[in-house]
Amino acid sequence: MRFVQDVPHAQFKIGLFAWNSKYIVKIEAGPYEQTYKVSELDLLNPDAVPTLLDADFLSRVAQRFADMDADWQATGDRNDVF
């Protein structure tokens, strides 16, 4: 996997990678990670990938991270692990 660039963001660590004819957007928040893949053939301009990370999309990403955390805490509680 080849690192392409970091995408600056105040809340998340966002990295753009290229691998196997795909661009991979990796978004991290604490112990959680979301990964999105897009075919290089689906993009007219690879520099456009960061523009896909608009406010509406990142708001949904933040909600998904909150849901992931809630799910993780709930399974820990159910199983007396945390």
N, C-alpha and C positions, 0 to 999 in steps of 0.2 A: 504494500500500500504506500503510495507516495503522498506526502504532505503537500498541500497546495497553498493554504493560507489560513491564518486565524481571522475570524470575523469578530471585531470588537463588540462587546455587549456588557452592560453594567451588571446584569443579573446572572448570565450564563457564560460558560466557557464554550465557544463555538469554533469548531475546526472543520475545514474543508479538505477532503482527501480525494485522490483519484485512484481507482483500482478496477481492473478487469472491465474496461470500457464504461465505467460508471463513476459518477461523482457521489461521494458519500459525505453527508452533512452530519457531524456528530455534535450533539448538544448535551452538555453536562451541567448538573446542579447537585452539589454535594455528592452523595454516594450513587446517584441515579444518572442514567444516560438514555438518550433517545437518538436513534440513528435513522436517517432518511437517505434513500438511494434514488438517483435519477440517471437514466441512461445518457451517455454523452451524445447520442444521436437525437435525443429529444430536445436538445438545447441548441438554439441558433448561435448563442454566444456564452461560453463558459463563465465569463465575467459576470453574467447575470444571476448566477446562483445566489450570491448574498442578497440580491434584491427580492428573492422569494421569501426571505426572512423578515417579512413586514410585521407591523405591530399586531395585526389581527392573528397572524400565524403564531407569533411568539406568546401572545396571550393564551392561546389554546395549549401551547407547549407548557406554559407555567401551570395551567390547570391540570394537565396530564401528570406533571411532576407531583403536584399536591395529591392527586388520586393515587399515584404510585406509592407515595409515602404513607398515605392512609391504609392502603392495602397491606403494605409491609408491616406497619405497626399492628394492624388487626391480626395478621397471622402470628406475629410474635406473642400477642396477648392470648390468642386462642390456644397456643401451644406452650404457654408458660416459658417462653424463651427470653423475653425482654423484661 
